[in-house]
Amino acid sequence: MKLTGLPIAFCFLLFFSTFLKAGFGTEPELVAVHPYHVGSVEFNYSAKSQSFQITGRFFLDDLENALRKKTGKILYFQNESMKKELNAALKVYFEEVLRLRVEGKFLELDFLGFEEDSEAVVVYLESSSIQAPKKVEVAVSALYNLFDDQINLIHLIVEGKRQSHRLNYPVRYFYREF
């Protein structure tokens, strides 16, 4: 059986229509290409710097869409010319979706930057200085502005002791004593 140009074009169009939803006169809107909406955030206390080193990992397309919804701007991680604008948008976004409280005191979180890792974006933050914590509370609502089935995996590491928890939308809070 010989394939002609029409069936090949149809298959091509069908394949790519699952990834893009476009309207006339509008920018293409990305739709979910993976069935799960999962992110992870690790809060690792460093005795050396007396601060929490925070690393978040999220699907690249999910984070682009969350930033688009939040800012109204179309930003692409794979576009090097947008890096400065992405850093500014991510800083504001993570100020709103991450909170860290130790011994009843909220800590300032400093956005350090991001990097791409295949299909994911890794964001880096650091907390203000604090003595070795005994009581740690976190609030994480990353991507909750986009998905009502979002799951955020939270990992707290203090003095080598790791405690993990899964936050299912709309739950945002996690508390542990060390």
Short mmCIF file of the C-alpha atoms (twelve columns), coordinates in Angstrom:
data_MODEL
# 
_entry.id   MODEL 
# 
loop_
_atom_site.group_PDB 
_atom_site.id 
_atom_site.type_symbol 
_atom_site.label_atom_id 
_atom_site.label_alt_id 
_atom_site.label_comp_id 
_atom_site.label_asym_id 
_atom_site.label_seq_id 
_atom_site.Cartn_x 
_atom_site.Cartn_y 
_atom_site.Cartn_z 
_atom_site.pdbx_PDB_model_num 
ATOM 1   C CA . MET A 1   0.000  0.000  0.000  1 
ATOM 2   C CA . LYS A 2   1.426  3.349  -1.041 1 
ATOM 3   C CA . LEU A 3   0.858  6.424  1.131  1 
ATOM 4   C CA . THR A 4   0.099  9.654  -0.650 1 
ATOM 5   C CA . GLY A 5   0.706  13.167 0.603  1 
ATOM 6   C CA . LEU A 6   -2.851 13.679 1.878  1 
ATOM 7   C CA . PRO A 7   -2.904 10.853 4.487  1 
ATOM 8   C CA . ILE A 8   0.585  11.807 5.669  1 
ATOM 9   C CA . ALA A 9   -0.450 15.445 6.058  1 
ATOM 10  C CA . PHE A 10  -3.597 14.381 7.919  1 
ATOM 11  C CA . CYS A 11  -1.575 12.209 10.359 1 
ATOM 12  C CA . PHE A 12  0.887  15.059 10.891 1 
ATOM 13  C CA . LEU A 13  -1.936 17.530 11.577 1 
ATOM 14  C CA . LEU A 14  -3.724 15.101 13.905 1 
ATOM 15  C CA . PHE A 15  -0.537 14.411 15.862 1 
ATOM 16  C CA . PHE A 16  0.318  18.064 16.420 1 
ATOM 17  C CA . SER A 17  -3.262 19.124 17.129 1 
ATOM 18  C CA . THR A 18  -3.049 17.132 20.358 1 
ATOM 19  C CA . PHE A 19  -0.322 19.514 21.522 1 
ATOM 20  C CA . LEU A 20  -1.639 22.862 20.377 1 
ATOM 21  C CA . LYS A 21  -5.042 24.455 20.506 1 
ATOM 22  C CA . ALA A 22  -5.188 27.505 18.267 1 
ATOM 23  C CA . GLY A 23  -7.859 30.022 17.446 1 
ATOM 24  C CA . PHE A 24  -7.934 32.448 14.566 1 
ATOM 25  C CA . GLY A 25  -6.182 35.699 15.444 1 
ATOM 26  C CA . THR A 26  -4.838 34.413 18.758 1 
ATOM 27  C CA . GLU A 27  -1.578 32.975 19.980 1 
ATOM 28  C CA . PRO A 28  -1.451 29.174 20.254 1 
ATOM 29  C CA . GLU A 29  -2.268 27.986 23.741 1 
ATOM 30  C CA . LEU A 30  -0.349 25.028 25.111 1 
ATOM 31  C CA . VAL A 31  -2.456 22.249 26.531 1 
ATOM 32  C CA . ALA A 32  -1.334 19.504 28.835 1 
ATOM 33  C CA . VAL A 33  0.765  16.902 27.062 1 
ATOM 34  C CA . HIS A 34  1.186  14.757 30.143 1 
ATOM 35  C CA . PRO A 35  -1.648 13.356 32.249 1 
ATOM 36  C CA . TYR A 36  -0.098 14.075 35.652 1 
ATOM 37  C CA . HIS A 37  0.460  17.438 37.288 1 
ATOM 38  C CA . VAL A 38  3.246  16.852 39.781 1 
ATOM 39  C CA . GLY A 39  5.991  19.032 41.162 1 
ATOM 40  C CA . SER A 40  8.467  18.621 43.967 1 
ATOM 41  C CA . VAL A 41  10.033 21.046 46.398 1 
ATOM 42  C CA . GLU A 42  12.942 20.140 48.665 1 
ATOM 43  C CA . PHE A 43  13.780 22.255 51.727 1 
ATOM 44  C CA . ASN A 44  17.267 21.191 52.824 1 
ATOM 45  C CA . TYR A 45  18.685 22.852 55.940 1 
ATOM 46  C CA . SER A 46  22.412 23.558 55.656 1 
ATOM 47  C CA . ALA A 47  24.139 23.887 59.021 1 
ATOM 48  C CA . LYS A 48  27.133 25.412 57.247 1 
ATOM 49  C CA . SER A 49  25.201 28.368 55.799 1 
ATOM 50  C CA . GLN A 50  22.505 28.225 58.495 1 
ATOM 51  C CA . SER A 51  19.817 28.464 55.852 1 
ATOM 52  C CA . PHE A 52  17.435 26.319 53.877 1 
ATOM 53  C CA . GLN A 53  18.556 25.508 50.332 1 
ATOM 54  C CA . ILE A 54  15.324 25.128 48.361 1 
ATOM 55  C CA . THR A 55  15.022 23.299 45.056 1 
ATOM 56  C CA . GLY A 56  11.780 23.021 43.115 1 
ATOM 57  C CA . ARG A 57  11.212 20.838 40.045 1 
ATOM 58  C CA . PHE A 58  8.250  21.324 37.741 1 
ATOM 59  C CA . PHE A 59  7.281  20.326 34.223 1 
ATOM 60  C CA . LEU A 60  8.487  23.016 31.838 1 
ATOM 61  C CA . ASP A 61  5.169  23.408 30.013 1 
ATOM 62  C CA . ASP A 62  3.191  23.577 33.262 1 
ATOM 63  C CA . LEU A 63  5.388  26.343 34.653 1 
ATOM 64  C CA . GLU A 64  5.226  28.292 31.366 1 
ATOM 65  C CA . ASN A 65  1.425  28.077 31.435 1 
ATOM 66  C CA . ALA A 66  1.241  29.061 35.123 1 
ATOM 67  C CA . LEU A 67  3.418  32.111 34.442 1 
ATOM 68  C CA . ARG A 68  1.308  32.983 31.387 1 
ATOM 69  C CA . LYS A 69  -1.868 32.808 33.472 1 
ATOM 70  C CA . LYS A 70  -0.294 34.862 36.274 1 
ATOM 71  C CA . THR A 71  1.439  37.549 34.190 1 
ATOM 72  C CA . GLY A 72  -0.566 37.560 30.956 1 
ATOM 73  C CA . LYS A 73  2.751  37.291 29.076 1 
ATOM 74  C CA . ILE A 74  3.911  34.462 26.844 1 
ATOM 75  C CA . LEU A 75  7.288  33.315 28.157 1 
ATOM 76  C CA . TYR A 76  9.328  30.367 26.902 1 
ATOM 77  C CA . PHE A 77  12.128 28.787 28.902 1 
ATOM 78  C CA . GLN A 78  13.877 27.607 25.781 1 
ATOM 79  C CA . ASN A 79  14.159 31.159 24.457 1 
ATOM 80  C CA . GLU A 80  17.470 32.529 25.773 1 
ATOM 81  C CA . SER A 81  16.404 36.135 25.096 1 
ATOM 82  C CA . MET A 82  13.600 35.749 27.680 1 
ATOM 83  C CA . LYS A 83  15.857 34.634 30.543 1 
ATOM 84  C CA . LYS A 84  15.872 38.018 32.337 1 
ATOM 85  C CA . GLU A 85  12.079 38.324 32.069 1 
ATOM 86  C CA . LEU A 86  11.642 34.699 33.210 1 
ATOM 87  C CA . ASN A 87  13.810 35.295 36.286 1 
ATOM 88  C CA . ALA A 88  11.698 38.322 37.229 1 
ATOM 89  C CA . ALA A 89  8.414  36.440 36.685 1 
ATOM 90  C CA . LEU A 90  9.626  33.371 38.600 1 
ATOM 91  C CA . LYS A 91  10.807 35.519 41.516 1 
ATOM 92  C CA . VAL A 92  7.353  37.081 41.878 1 
ATOM 93  C CA . TYR A 93  5.562  33.763 41.321 1 
ATOM 94  C CA . PHE A 94  7.546  31.857 43.952 1 
ATOM 95  C CA . GLU A 95  7.216  34.696 46.469 1 
ATOM 96  C CA . GLU A 96  3.493  33.972 46.300 1 
ATOM 97  C CA . VAL A 97  3.459  30.153 46.194 1 
ATOM 98  C CA . LEU A 98  6.208  29.254 48.709 1 
ATOM 99  C CA . ARG A 99  6.291  30.122 52.387 1 
ATOM 100 C CA . LEU A 100 8.626  28.851 55.079 1 
ATOM 101 C CA . ARG A 101 8.108  29.358 58.791 1 
ATOM 102 C CA . VAL A 102 10.564 28.146 61.403 1 
ATOM 103 C CA . GLU A 103 9.846  28.333 65.148 1 
ATOM 104 C CA . GLY A 104 6.802  30.479 64.332 1 
ATOM 105 C CA . LYS A 105 8.819  33.038 62.316 1 
ATOM 106 C CA . PHE A 106 8.435  33.482 58.552 1 
ATOM 107 C CA . LEU A 107 11.758 33.427 56.726 1 
ATOM 108 C CA . GLU A 108 12.615 35.523 53.702 1 
ATOM 109 C CA . LEU A 109 13.188 33.462 50.585 1 
ATOM 110 C CA . ASP A 110 15.673 34.713 48.023 1 
ATOM 111 C CA . PHE A 111 15.094 33.535 44.437 1 
ATOM 112 C CA . LEU A 112 18.511 32.527 43.057 1 
ATOM 113 C CA . GLY A 113 17.593 31.422 39.547 1 
ATOM 114 C CA . PHE A 114 16.522 28.492 37.415 1 
ATOM 115 C CA . GLU A 115 17.801 25.977 34.918 1 
ATOM 116 C CA . GLU A 116 16.204 23.645 32.436 1 
ATOM 117 C CA . ASP A 117 16.583 19.924 32.922 1 
ATOM 118 C CA . SER A 118 15.180 18.095 29.892 1 
ATOM 119 C CA . GLU A 119 11.388 18.544 30.204 1 
ATOM 120 C CA . ALA A 120 11.594 20.154 33.631 1 
ATOM 121 C CA . VAL A 121 12.552 23.467 35.146 1 
ATOM 122 C CA . VAL A 122 14.566 23.486 38.352 1 
ATOM 123 C CA . VAL A 123 14.231 26.618 40.493 1 
ATOM 124 C CA . TYR A 124 16.594 27.559 43.304 1 
ATOM 125 C CA . LEU A 125 15.860 29.622 46.395 1 
ATOM 126 C CA . GLU A 126 17.576 30.182 49.735 1 
ATOM 127 C CA . SER A 127 16.122 31.240 53.064 1 
ATOM 128 C CA . SER A 128 17.424 33.877 55.404 1 
ATOM 129 C CA . SER A 129 19.700 32.650 58.211 1 
ATOM 130 C CA . ILE A 130 18.239 30.591 61.032 1 
ATOM 131 C CA . GLN A 131 19.590 28.347 63.782 1 
ATOM 132 C CA . ALA A 132 18.993 24.597 63.441 1 
ATOM 133 C CA . PRO A 133 15.202 24.336 63.318 1 
ATOM 134 C CA . LYS A 134 13.029 22.160 65.515 1 
ATOM 135 C CA . LYS A 135 9.616  23.181 64.174 1 
ATOM 136 C CA . VAL A 136 9.227  23.734 60.414 1 
ATOM 137 C CA . GLU A 137 6.097  24.730 58.526 1 
ATOM 138 C CA . VAL A 138 5.867  25.122 54.767 1 
ATOM 139 C CA . ALA A 139 3.116  26.363 52.490 1 
ATOM 140 C CA . VAL A 140 3.403  25.326 48.855 1 
ATOM 141 C CA . SER A 141 0.779  26.100 46.234 1 
ATOM 142 C CA . ALA A 142 2.891  25.969 43.079 1 
ATOM 143 C CA . LEU A 143 0.756  25.455 39.957 1 
ATOM 144 C CA . TYR A 144 -2.467 25.568 41.985 1 
ATOM 145 C CA . ASN A 145 -3.398 28.591 39.853 1 
ATOM 146 C CA . LEU A 146 -3.460 26.241 36.859 1 
ATOM 147 C CA . PHE A 147 -4.538 22.738 37.908 1 
ATOM 148 C CA . ASP A 148 -7.076 21.461 40.417 1 
ATOM 149 C CA . ASP A 149 -5.374 18.040 40.398 1 
ATOM 150 C CA . GLN A 150 -1.865 19.366 41.121 1 
ATOM 151 C CA . ILE A 151 0.283  17.299 43.491 1 
ATOM 152 C CA . ASN A 152 3.348  18.818 45.150 1 
ATOM 153 C CA . LEU A 153 5.796  16.460 46.808 1 
ATOM 154 C CA . ILE A 154 7.475  18.156 49.753 1 
ATOM 155 C CA . HIS A 155 10.786 17.034 51.242 1 
ATOM 156 C CA . LEU A 156 12.149 18.545 54.463 1 
ATOM 157 C CA . ILE A 157 15.716 17.657 55.386 1 
ATOM 158 C CA . VAL A 158 17.129 18.826 58.708 1 
ATOM 159 C CA . GLU A 159 20.357 17.410 60.158 1 
ATOM 160 C CA . GLY A 160 20.199 14.465 57.765 1 
ATOM 161 C CA . LYS A 161 16.631 13.563 58.742 1 
ATOM 162 C CA . ARG A 162 14.335 13.524 55.740 1 
ATOM 163 C CA . GLN A 163 10.581 13.835 56.056 1 
ATOM 164 C CA . SER A 164 8.378  13.847 52.983 1 
ATOM 165 C CA . HIS A 165 4.742  14.528 52.336 1 
ATOM 166 C CA . ARG A 166 2.391  14.784 49.381 1 
ATOM 167 C CA . LEU A 167 0.201  17.876 49.099 1 
ATOM 168 C CA . ASN A 168 -2.872 17.362 46.923 1 
ATOM 169 C CA . TYR A 169 -4.719 20.444 45.690 1 
ATOM 170 C CA . PRO A 170 -6.105 22.419 47.527 1 
ATOM 171 C CA . VAL A 171 -3.981 21.453 50.582 1 
ATOM 172 C CA . ARG A 172 -1.009 23.821 50.888 1 
ATOM 173 C CA . TYR A 173 0.450  23.272 54.349 1 
ATOM 174 C CA . PHE A 174 2.958  20.810 55.789 1 
ATOM 175 C CA . TYR A 175 4.314  20.851 59.342 1 
ATOM 176 C CA . ARG A 176 7.024  18.778 61.039 1 
ATOM 177 C CA . GLU A 177 9.054  18.802 64.209 1 
ATOM 178 C CA . PHE A 178 12.635 17.556 64.250 1 
# 
